[in-house]
Every structure is written in structure tokens, then in C-alpha cells.
């Protein structure tokens, strides 16, 4: 993108932000404040702004300002850009689960009212919940098929975690194609041998920077989580044929990343060597030029 195009985009972004703030203050808060006490008006304005107005405006703005870019990020339920795709593992569902189990990661519980309530209690009391559920993110037109996590200490507020989507297309042949990321792919996870992952690190709890919604606070440096996932699987000799591949330009995300995806082939449990033995092919990230 040229320097002029960047400045035009920044100006448009500023104008959209200013217009949004004007709408929230003058068209929403002022009208609510005429009918409710100040505290109730502020609370209701926050709920409307964070969960209705801002997601709609940001979603529309991303579609306008970032059109025709390869969307190499997952999406939240409201359509906003979420975690970057940064891991591809090749192997069966059984091999995927076995590899993360060997590395000490836990399968995340399915998000239900019961598991969500347990997560809230654990979070408030700072009580360990190793299989805490994930919120739904979307890729290929559907939510994640599975997910794994590794606690950081005993606190449920901090964790390594990765979501995976089953795929049925060779990622190296179509990864630069817009249709690869946007076409709906509904397949049986038990038959998949390609797993597209988005891994990030939860570091606490706070407000999302774009919508002000309450959520886990995530480490913006997504590449460190990608390398942590690779290192833990490598340490127990669960992967081979490692490499880094480019996926196209990330879109509408606040994460700091070099844009590459770690790709490796899972080793069947029966064929794994004892950690520390030779014979496992590895690849370390090289500086981008």
C-alpha cells in the first residue's frame, strides 16, 4: 500500500471514529439521560455502544477499508476480526489430540451455561480450571472444532490456548487464495487430516480495545504463542517436516505478527521417538528479509 493510500485510510478511520463518538454521546447518551438517572444512563449507553453500535460500525468499516485483502484471521460472532491463524498441523484428529496430551495441554470444555458459570466463578476466585471453555471464533463459516490450553501458573486468568478448525484442502496449494479463507467448509472432523489453528496467550481480564467489551486480555505478540506451541510439540517429538509458510496480509487485527504460519506434520504415537533422541526433523524460524 502506498504512503498516500495509508494516509487516506487513516483519515477515513479518524472520521469514522469521530462520527461514532458523536453518535454515542449526542444521539444515544443524551436521549437516554433525559429518561433515566445518570448512572443508569451511562450503564445503558455502555452496553449499547460496546455490544451493538461499535461492532456494527467496525464490521462495516473493515469491509469498506480492507476489501479484497486475504482475511488471514478468525472472526468473532459479531463478525469482527479476532485471533490470527498461525498454526497448521497435518494428521488425524486422534494424532492431534494425542500430541497435545503428550505436551501437557488440556482439551477445552464445550461452552455451555454450566461451563461458563464455572469459568466465571474460577475467574473471580482465582481458582484453577485447566479445561476452561473457549468463546466461539469462526473460520470457514463455522466455529472451532476443538481447542487446547495450557495454564500459566494456577490462575484461570492466564493461559496458552489454541483453537483448531478441520479442513479438507491442502493449505499450501490454496493459502494465498481469498476463497480458501472465506468459503464455507463443513466437514466431519474425524475424517480431517489438516488442522488450521489460531493460538494466542490470555494474560488477564479487561476491555477489548475496539468495542470496550469485557473479555480476556490477549498478548498482542501472537508470534510468541506460535513458537510456544511449536516448541511444546517439538519437545515431546510429536511433529516433523516443519516449515513456515506465508498466508497473505493479515486484516483488521491489532496483533503484532510477521504473518507467517507454522506448518508441521504430526507423528503417530506409535512412531514417536523418546525425547532427546535424534531423527526428528525440525525447523527454526528465520528472520524475514
Number of C-alpha atoms within 10 A of each C-alpha: 5 7 8 9 10 11 11 12 14 13 12 14 16 12 12 15 16 11 11 16 15 13 15 17 13 11 11 20 21 15 13 17 16 10 10 12 10 13 10 13 19 17 12 17 20 19 14 15 23 19 15 13 18 20 19 16 16 22 15 14 17 17 15 10 15 15 11 10 15 20 27 28 23 26 21 16 14 14 16 23 23 20 24 27 27 30 25 24 22 23 19 20 18 12 19 22 17 18 24 21 14 16 19 15 24 19 19 20 16 17 15 11 9 9 16 17 12 16 23 14 13 17 18 11 11 14 16 17 18 20 20 24 20 21 15 15 24 22 25 19 15 15 18 22 15 21 24 24 24 22 22 16 10 13 17 25 22 20 21 20 22 28 27 24 25 26 21 15 14 12 20 12 9 13 18 17 15 15 13 19 21 14 11 12 17 13 12 11 17 10 13 17 21 24 24 22 26 26 26 27 25 20 17 16 14 13 13 14 10 12 19 16 17 13 13 16 17 20 16 18 15 23 22 16 21 24 17 15 23 21 15 18 22 21 14 18 27 27 26 20 14 20 16 18 17 14 21 17 15 22 22 20 18 16 19 14 17 15 19 22 24 23 25 24 19 24 22 16 14 6 9 16 15 10 12 10 8 9 10 17 12 14 15 12 11 7 6 6 3
